[in-house]
Protein backbone atom coordinates (compact mmCIF):
# COMPACT_ATOMS: atom_id res chain seq x y z
CA UNK A 1 0.00 0.00 0.00
CA UNK A 2 1.35 3.43 -0.94
CA UNK A 3 1.06 6.20 1.64
CA UNK A 4 2.34 9.75 2.07
CA UNK A 5 4.06 10.51 5.37
CA UNK A 6 2.80 13.59 7.22
CA UNK A 7 5.54 13.37 9.87
CA UNK A 8 9.06 11.95 10.05
CA UNK A 9 8.85 8.27 11.01
CA UNK A 10 12.00 6.50 12.20
CA UNK A 11 13.25 3.76 9.90
CA UNK A 12 10.53 4.55 7.34
CA UNK A 13 10.93 8.01 5.84
CA UNK A 14 10.58 11.75 6.14
CA UNK A 15 7.65 14.15 5.88
CA UNK A 16 6.10 14.31 2.39
CA UNK A 17 7.75 11.12 1.16
CA UNK A 18 5.67 8.46 -0.62
CA UNK A 19 6.48 5.01 0.81
CA UNK A 20 5.17 1.50 0.34
CA UNK A 21 4.09 -0.28 3.54
CA UNK A 22 2.02 -3.29 4.42
CA UNK A 23 -1.73 -2.57 4.62
CA UNK A 24 -1.87 -3.65 8.27
CA UNK A 25 0.90 -1.26 9.34
CA UNK A 26 -0.83 1.60 7.55
CA UNK A 27 -4.35 0.75 8.75
CA UNK A 28 -3.46 -0.05 12.37
CA UNK A 29 -0.62 2.37 13.15
CA UNK A 30 0.16 5.13 10.64
CA UNK A 31 -3.34 6.22 9.63
CA UNK A 32 -4.98 6.28 13.13
CA UNK A 33 -2.06 8.31 14.56
CA UNK A 34 -2.28 10.71 11.57
CA UNK A 35 1.35 10.05 10.68
CA UNK A 36 0.37 9.29 7.08
CA UNK A 37 -2.44 9.55 4.51
CA UNK A 38 -3.34 7.40 1.51
CA UNK A 39 -1.39 8.31 -1.64
CA UNK A 40 -4.05 10.01 -3.79
CA UNK A 41 -3.62 13.06 -6.02
CA UNK A 42 -5.68 15.27 -3.69
CA UNK A 43 -3.72 14.13 -0.64
CA UNK A 44 -0.42 14.71 -2.45
CA UNK A 45 -1.32 18.38 -2.98
CA UNK A 46 -2.42 18.83 0.64
CA UNK A 47 0.68 17.15 2.03
CA UNK A 48 2.92 19.24 -0.24
CA UNK A 49 1.34 22.43 1.16
CA UNK A 50 1.82 21.14 4.71
CA UNK A 51 5.43 20.26 3.91
CA UNK A 52 6.15 23.77 2.58
CA UNK A 53 4.67 25.35 5.73
CA UNK A 54 6.67 22.96 7.90
CA UNK A 55 9.91 23.82 6.07
CA UNK A 56 9.36 27.53 6.69
CA UNK A 57 8.69 26.87 10.37
CA UNK A 58 11.72 24.55 10.56
CA UNK A 59 14.03 27.33 9.32
CA UNK A 60 12.85 29.66 12.08
CA UNK A 61 13.26 26.97 14.74
CA UNK A 62 16.75 26.11 13.48
CA UNK A 63 17.96 29.72 13.69
CA UNK A 64 16.57 30.01 17.24
CA UNK A 65 18.29 26.75 18.20
CA UNK A 66 21.60 27.95 16.75
CA UNK A 67 21.40 31.16 18.78
CA UNK A 68 20.63 29.17 21.92
CA UNK A 69 23.57 26.85 21.16
CA UNK A 70 25.91 29.86 21.05
CA UNK A 71 24.65 30.95 24.47
CA UNK A 72 24.95 27.45 25.93
CA UNK A 73 28.54 27.08 24.72
CA UNK A 74 29.67 29.52 27.44
CA UNK A 75 27.60 27.97 30.26
CA UNK A 76 29.33 26.12 33.07
CA UNK A 77 27.23 24.18 35.56
CA UNK A 78 28.40 23.07 38.98
CA UNK A 79 26.37 20.33 40.66
CA UNK A 80 27.23 19.57 44.31
CA UNK A 81 26.69 15.97 45.46
CA UNK A 82 27.65 13.89 48.46
CA UNK A 83 30.60 11.69 47.61
CA UNK A 84 32.82 9.08 49.19
CA UNK A 85 36.55 9.36 49.79
CA UNK A 86 37.50 7.91 46.40
CA UNK A 87 35.27 10.30 44.39
CA UNK A 88 32.31 7.97 43.96
CA UNK A 89 28.93 9.67 44.38
CA UNK A 90 26.26 8.54 46.79
CA UNK A 91 23.60 8.42 44.08
CA UNK A 92 24.09 9.90 40.63
CA UNK A 93 23.63 12.97 38.45
CA UNK A 94 20.94 12.48 35.81
CA UNK A 95 19.64 14.45 32.84
CA UNK A 96 16.90 15.82 35.10
CA UNK A 97 19.49 17.22 37.51
CA UNK A 98 21.32 18.91 34.63
CA UNK A 99 18.02 20.34 33.32
CA UNK A 100 17.26 21.73 36.79
CA UNK A 101 20.71 23.34 37.00
CA UNK A 102 20.20 24.90 33.56
CA UNK A 103 16.79 26.18 34.63
CA UNK A 104 18.40 27.84 37.63
CA UNK A 105 20.52 29.77 35.11
CA UNK A 106 17.38 30.77 33.14
CA UNK A 107 17.75 28.19 30.34
CA UNK A 108 14.56 26.17 29.88
CA UNK A 109 15.82 22.89 28.37
CA UNK A 110 13.73 19.70 28.37
CA UNK A 111 15.56 16.84 30.10
CA UNK A 112 14.86 14.54 27.13
CA UNK A 113 17.05 16.74 24.93
CA UNK A 114 20.08 16.14 27.14
CA UNK A 115 22.15 13.35 25.59
CA UNK A 116 23.40 11.48 28.65
CA UNK A 117 24.17 7.82 27.89
CA UNK A 118 24.19 6.86 31.54
CA UNK A 119 24.00 8.72 34.83
CA UNK A 120 27.17 10.38 36.14
CA UNK A 121 28.42 8.47 39.19
CA UNK A 122 31.80 10.10 39.92
CA UNK A 123 33.17 13.55 40.70
CA UNK A 124 34.76 15.43 37.83
CA UNK A 125 34.26 17.64 34.78
CA UNK A 126 32.09 16.45 31.90
CA UNK A 127 31.03 17.77 28.48
CA UNK A 128 27.34 17.00 28.00
CA UNK A 129 25.68 17.23 24.58
CA UNK A 130 22.24 18.82 24.30
CA UNK A 131 20.30 18.16 21.11
CA UNK A 132 18.35 21.37 20.62
CA UNK A 133 17.07 20.43 17.19
CA UNK A 134 17.64 17.68 14.65
CA UNK A 135 20.72 19.42 13.20
CA UNK A 136 21.76 21.60 16.15
CA UNK A 137 23.66 20.23 19.13
CA UNK A 138 25.26 22.25 21.93
CA UNK A 139 27.79 21.19 24.56
CA UNK A 140 27.59 22.28 28.17
CA UNK A 141 30.40 21.97 30.70
CA UNK A 142 29.16 20.16 33.83
CA UNK A 143 31.29 19.99 36.92
CA UNK A 144 30.26 17.52 39.64
CA UNK A 145 31.81 18.63 42.93
CA UNK A 146 31.79 17.28 46.46
CA UNK A 147 29.13 18.80 48.69
CA UNK A 148 30.33 20.74 51.69
Helices and strands as residue ranges (DSSP letters): E 2-5, E 18-20, H 23-25, I 26-30, E 36-38, H 41-72, E 76-81, E 88-93, H 95-104, G 111-113, E 114-115, E 120-122, E 124-133, E 136-146
